[in-house]
Amino acid sequence: QSIKSQRDVNRILNKYPYHSSTALEASGKYHIYGLACFSKYPIEKTHEVVFNSSFNGAAVYTIDVNGKKLAVANVHLESNSISAEDKKLYGDFIQNSDEVNLEDVTSNIRSRLGRAYRMRAEQVRKVKDHLSELNVDGTLICGDFNDTPISYVYAQMKEGMDDAFASTGFGPGITYHKDFFWFRIDNIMHSPNLKSYKAKVDKVPYSDHYPLTTFLNVGD
C-alpha cells in the first residue's frame, strides 16, 4: 500500500495509539536512523541505551499491559559493515566457487567481522545490565542482532530468556536476505514467565529483512 503523507501513517497506525521514537545520535538533521515502538498499551517510560556507534542503538520501553509492567528492549546491534564489493565477491563465490578464490572472499570480510563482533558483545552487556536493574513483571528483547543463533552475542542475549521462534516457529527462520547472505539475525526473546506462540517470518519484500512476529500471553 502506498503511504503518501503523515495522515496515511496516522490512519494506518491508529490502532496503536501509544508510540515512542528515539533518533540515533549520528543520524543527522532529519534523523533518518532511529528506533520506534508502536503499542496498543500505554508506554510509561522510554530509556535509550547509548552505544558507541553512529547508526546503532537500543531503547527500553516500560509498557503497562492491563496492570502488568513489561520491559521491551528494541535493539539494533552493530552492523558488520561489509562493503558492496565484498558482497559481490561473496555472491560470485556462491554461484561459481571454481573461479573465485576463497581467501579473496574472506580476507577483507574477516577484519570487518572481528571489529563488529567485539562491539556487539559490549552492546549486549549494556542492554542486559539495564534490564537487570528494572522491577517489572516480564521482559522482551526484540530487534536486529546482526548475529546468528550460534554466536556469542546471541548466547549472551538469550541468557535467562526464551527465543520465541526457536520455541514456536518452524523452519530456518531466515530474516536477512540480500546478496546471497541468508541468515536468521532478527529475534524476539522473552522472559520464561511469558508464553509465545505462532512465531513466524513473513516473507514480504519490503526491505532486506523479513519481519518476525509472534503472539504472547502475559498471563492473567
C-alpha positions as CSV (number, residue, x, y, z in Angstrom):
1,Q,0.0,0.0,0.0
2,S,1.3,3.4,-0.9
3,I,1.9,5.8,2.0
4,K,1.9,9.4,0.9
5,S,1.5,11.5,4.0
6,Q,1.7,11.7,7.7
7,R,-2.1,11.4,7.6
8,D,-1.8,8.0,6.0
9,V,0.6,6.9,8.6
10,N,-1.7,8.1,11.4
11,R,-4.7,6.3,9.8
12,I,-2.8,3.0,9.4
13,L,-1.4,3.1,12.9
14,N,-4.4,4.5,14.8
15,K,-5.0,1.1,16.4
16,Y,-1.6,1.7,18.1
17,P,-2.3,4.9,19.9
18,Y,0.9,4.8,22.0
19,H,4.2,5.4,20.4
20,S,7.8,6.3,21.2
21,S,10.7,7.1,18.8
22,T,14.4,7.5,19.5
23,A,16.6,9.2,17.0
24,L,20.2,7.9,17.0
25,E,22.9,10.4,17.7
26,A,24.7,10.5,14.4
27,S,21.6,10.3,12.2
28,G,21.8,13.9,11.1
29,K,19.3,16.8,10.7
30,Y,16.3,14.6,9.7
31,H,17.0,11.7,12.0
32,I,16.8,9.1,9.3
33,Y,18.1,6.3,11.6
34,G,16.3,5.5,14.8
35,L,14.1,3.2,16.8
36,A,10.4,3.2,17.3
37,C,7.7,1.4,19.3
38,F,4.0,1.4,18.5
39,S,1.8,-0.1,21.1
40,K,-1.9,-0.7,22.0
41,Y,-0.9,-0.3,25.6
42,P,0.5,2.8,27.4
43,I,4.2,3.3,27.1
44,E,5.1,4.7,30.5
45,K,8.8,5.3,30.0
46,T,11.5,5.2,27.3
47,H,15.1,4.7,28.2
48,E,17.8,5.0,25.5
49,V,20.7,2.6,25.8
50,V,23.5,4.5,24.1
51,F,26.1,2.7,22.1
52,N,29.4,4.0,20.9
53,S,28.1,3.7,17.3
54,S,26.9,6.0,14.6
55,F,23.9,4.1,13.4
56,N,23.1,1.5,16.0
57,G,21.4,1.7,19.4
58,A,18.8,0.4,21.8
59,A,15.7,1.7,23.6
60,V,13.9,0.1,26.5
61,Y,10.2,0.8,27.0
62,T,8.2,0.2,30.1
63,I,4.7,-0.7,29.0
64,D,1.6,-1.2,31.1
65,V,-0.3,-4.2,29.8
66,N,-3.5,-4.5,31.8
67,G,-1.7,-3.6,35.0
68,K,1.4,-5.7,34.3
69,K,4.7,-3.8,33.8
70,L,6.7,-5.2,30.8
71,A,10.1,-4.1,29.8
72,V,10.5,-4.2,26.0
73,A,14.0,-3.7,24.6
74,N,14.2,-2.7,21.0
75,V,17.7,-3.3,19.8
76,H,19.8,-2.7,16.6
77,L,23.2,-4.1,17.3
78,E,26.3,-3.2,15.4
79,S,26.3,-3.9,11.7
80,N,29.0,-5.8,10.0
81,S,29.6,-3.0,7.5
82,I,30.5,-5.4,4.7
83,S,31.1,-3.4,1.6
84,A,29.2,-3.8,-1.7
85,E,32.4,-5.1,-3.3
86,D,32.8,-7.8,-0.6
87,K,29.2,-8.8,-1.0
88,K,29.6,-9.1,-4.8
89,L,32.7,-11.2,-4.4
90,Y,30.9,-13.4,-1.9
91,G,27.9,-13.8,-4.3
92,D,30.3,-14.7,-7.2
93,F,31.9,-17.3,-5.0
94,I,28.5,-18.8,-4.0
95,Q,27.5,-19.0,-7.7
96,N,30.8,-20.3,-9.0
97,S,33.4,-21.3,-6.4
98,D,35.7,-22.7,-9.1
99,E,36.6,-19.3,-10.4
100,V,36.6,-17.2,-7.2
101,N,39.3,-17.8,-4.6
102,L,38.0,-18.3,-1.0
103,E,40.9,-16.4,0.5
104,D,40.0,-13.4,-1.6
105,V,36.4,-13.6,-0.3
106,T,37.4,-13.9,3.4
107,S,40.4,-11.6,3.7
108,N,38.5,-8.3,3.7
109,I,35.4,-9.6,5.4
110,R,37.4,-11.2,8.3
111,S,38.7,-7.9,9.7
112,R,35.3,-6.2,9.5
113,L,33.5,-9.0,11.3
114,G,36.1,-9.1,14.1
115,R,35.5,-5.5,14.9
116,A,31.8,-5.8,14.8
117,Y,31.8,-8.9,17.0
118,R,33.6,-7.0,19.7
119,M,31.3,-4.0,19.5
120,R,28.2,-6.2,19.7
121,A,29.5,-8.0,22.7
122,E,29.8,-4.7,24.6
123,Q,26.4,-3.5,23.3
124,V,24.7,-6.7,24.6
125,R,26.3,-6.2,28.0
126,K,24.8,-2.6,28.2
127,V,21.3,-3.8,27.3
128,K,21.4,-6.7,29.8
129,D,22.8,-4.6,32.6
130,H,20.0,-2.1,32.2
131,L,17.3,-4.7,32.0
132,S,18.7,-6.3,35.2
133,E,18.0,-3.1,37.1
134,L,14.3,-3.0,36.3
135,N,11.5,-4.1,38.6
136,V,9.0,-5.4,36.0
137,D,6.6,-8.4,35.5
138,G,8.2,-9.6,32.3
139,T,10.8,-8.7,29.7
140,L,11.0,-8.8,25.9
141,I,14.1,-8.3,23.8
142,C,13.5,-7.8,20.1
143,G,15.3,-6.5,17.0
144,D,18.2,-6.9,14.7
145,F,21.1,-8.6,16.5
146,N,23.3,-8.7,13.3
147,D,24.5,-12.1,14.5
148,T,23.4,-15.7,14.2
149,P,22.0,-18.2,16.7
150,I,25.4,-19.9,17.1
151,S,27.1,-16.6,18.1
152,Y,28.4,-15.4,21.4
153,V,26.2,-12.3,21.2
154,Y,23.1,-14.4,20.7
155,A,24.0,-16.7,23.6
156,Q,24.6,-13.7,25.9
157,M,21.4,-12.0,25.0
158,K,19.4,-15.2,25.4
159,E,20.7,-15.9,28.9
160,G,17.7,-16.2,31.1
161,M,15.3,-15.7,28.1
162,D,13.4,-17.9,25.7
163,D,13.6,-17.5,21.9
164,A,10.1,-17.2,20.5
165,F,11.0,-18.5,17.1
166,A,13.1,-21.4,18.3
167,S,10.3,-22.4,20.7
168,T,7.2,-22.0,18.5
169,G,8.4,-21.3,14.9
170,F,9.1,-23.6,12.0
171,G,12.0,-23.9,9.6
172,P,15.3,-22.0,9.3
173,G,13.7,-18.6,10.2
174,I,15.8,-16.7,7.7
175,T,15.2,-12.9,8.3
176,Y,18.0,-11.3,6.3
177,H,18.1,-12.0,2.6
178,K,20.3,-10.0,0.3
179,D,23.3,-10.6,-2.0
180,F,23.3,-14.4,-1.2
181,F,23.6,-13.6,2.5
182,W,20.7,-15.6,4.2
183,F,20.7,-15.5,8.0
184,R,18.5,-15.6,11.0
185,I,19.7,-12.4,12.7
186,D,16.4,-10.8,13.9
187,N,14.9,-12.2,17.1
188,I,12.2,-11.9,19.7
189,M,13.2,-13.1,23.1
190,H,11.1,-13.1,26.3
191,S,11.3,-14.0,30.0
192,P,10.2,-17.5,30.8
193,N,7.0,-16.3,32.6
194,L,5.7,-15.0,29.3
195,K,4.5,-17.6,26.7
196,S,4.9,-17.2,23.0
197,Y,3.1,-19.0,20.2
198,K,2.8,-19.0,16.5
199,A,6.1,-17.2,15.8
200,K,6.7,-16.8,12.1
201,V,8.7,-14.9,9.5
202,D,6.6,-13.1,6.9
203,K,8.3,-13.2,3.5
204,V,7.2,-9.9,2.2
205,P,9.6,-7.9,0.0
206,Y,9.6,-4.6,1.9
207,S,13.3,-4.5,2.8
208,D,16.4,-6.7,3.1
209,H,14.9,-8.0,6.3
210,Y,11.7,-10.1,6.6
211,P,9.5,-9.2,9.6
212,L,9.4,-11.6,12.5
213,T,6.2,-11.8,14.5
214,T,4.8,-13.8,17.4
215,F,1.8,-13.8,19.8
216,L,2.5,-13.5,23.5
217,N,0.5,-14.5,26.6
218,V,1.4,-12.3,29.5
219,G,-0.9,-14.2,31.9
220,D,-3.9,-13.0,34.0
